[in-house]
Amino acid sequence: MATQRESWSARSGFILAAIGSAVGLGNIWRFPYVSYENGGGAFFLPYLIALITAGFPLLFLDYVVGQKYKGAPPTAYRRMVKSAEGIGWWQVAVCTVIGIYYASVLSWAGNYTLFAVNQAWGEDPQTFFFEEYLHNASELSLSFAPNLFISLLVVWVVVLFIMYGGIRKGVELSNKIFIPLLVVLFGVMVAKAITLPGASVGMETFFTPNWQAMTDPKVWLAAYGHVFFSMSIGFGIMVTYASYLQKNANLTGSGLVVGFANSSFELLAGIGIFSVLGFMAQASGVPVSEVVKGGIGLAFIAFPKIISTMGDAGTIIGVLFFASLFIAGLTSMASILQVPISACQDKFGWSKNKSVTIVGGVSAIISIAMFSSYNAITFVDVIDHFANNIGVVVGAILSIIWVTWLHRQLLPKLISHINGISSFKVGAIWSVMLTIITPISLIIALVLSLKDLLSKNYGDYSSMTLLIFGWGVVAIFALTALILPRIKSHPSHTDSTQGEHE
């Protein structure tokens, strides 16, 4: 007999956890640098379009699949369509890889909490971040970096502690405590940023569309990829979280709250970061586009710059801000790790603690081995690009194709299920988005992006680096999706009913 599945203490616990997964490093760290690298304002409109045409439709799809079929992605998809288990495992693999490198960025936030005590970055946060802290190597190297090792180890110890607490005592409790604190402190930071000299120049860069840049397919794929990453859709998190909901939970109401909370926070992050870029540009007498190199480090360059302008209050705000960013990242990290943990519980019949120990332990070893090196930021940049712009997008496309194209009779059943328990009803518009607009947009953008990746190297990295850490992780996704469904499930976790469609 299968063990009783955990559940949230209330719908509010699920909403907070979903917001905690969405609001974190993805908003403050990733959105500004992805926007910056894709033309500032040129990225803003594609992002909004991606949010409407893919973000909410896929969020609702993830919710109904998880809540109706009660399982991690492989289990839920198998119960819905027996042949779709591989899609779930693709998403699990993507989530696992993201968790492995996400821990590295999280450790940077933790270290910056300590650096903020005496503003160790000095007057040049950019040089400090790349050269003094990361010791970024110009050539591919796995040279050991002790300072990165210690912080990564601490991150994994804390994350695993949360995961051993389970859904209520671990994930839910950590979100209830720390998400409100992050929102308050971040509001203070943005309020300070928009008063800086030159802030209006930065915000103009952020909000003014560059129509020429918008013709670049990479900008559009980056927009869709980021919406999936930020809203935690397309790679199993929301399917997994929704599987712990009660059978009569309000799905669309919860989804709208989570989606708008995430996007509002993201907009604040863009305003804050670009205000600082404008300030830095005016102070140095150069255009905003030339202020910083390596967009991936924006949160660790721009925010220290704000803190340095705040006088004595800067130290207190700096410590509290980076500490809260670290904690918010932990809640996101917990949601990421919950996907493979839950998937292995379903597949192999493992207990929660056994699954946490094996999945979390192996992930931690790989993460620490890879990212305690002088090429940490190179690995993060390359893996992040391929995992999100290919891995997450392909996983989303496959889920849509299986549900709306190959098994069209499923969609009316899902709509009926959502509308039977939700306050905001879905219907023809959702069907059109999910069946036509979202998949076609994603497929076109993906094809164009793949063509671009195959014709020239991403980010001027060497072909070997991209082959191993870019295409290599895509190969891992594919192999996981092909191999894991062929492994027999534990007898106690065999579905009571077969997939609705063979």
Secondary structure, DSSP 8 states (H G I E B T S, - for coil): --------SSHHHHHHHHHHHHSSHIIIIIHHHHHHHTTTHHHHHHHHHHIIIIIHHHHHHHHHHHHHHTSSHHHHHHHH-GGGHHHHHHHHHHHHHHHHHHHHHHHHHHHHHHHTTTTTTTT-HHHIIIIIIS---SS----B-HHHHHHHHHHHHHHHHHHHTHIIIIIIHHHHHHHHHHHHHHHHHHHHHTTSTTHHHHHHHHHS--TTGGG-HHHHHHHHHHHHHHHT-SSSHHHHHHTTS-TT--HHHHHHHHHHHHHHHHHHHHHHHHHHHHHHHHHHTS-GGGS-S-GGGGGGTHHHHHHHTSTHHHHHHHHHHHHHHHHHHHHHHHHHHHHHHHHHHHHH---HHHHIIIIIHHHHHHHHHHHSBTTHHHHHHHHHHHIIIIIIHHHHHHHHIIIIIITTTHHHHHHHHHHHH-SS---HHHHHIIIIIHHHHHHHHHHHHHHHHHHS-GGG--HHHHIIIIIHHHHHHHHHHHHGGGS---GGGS-SS--S--
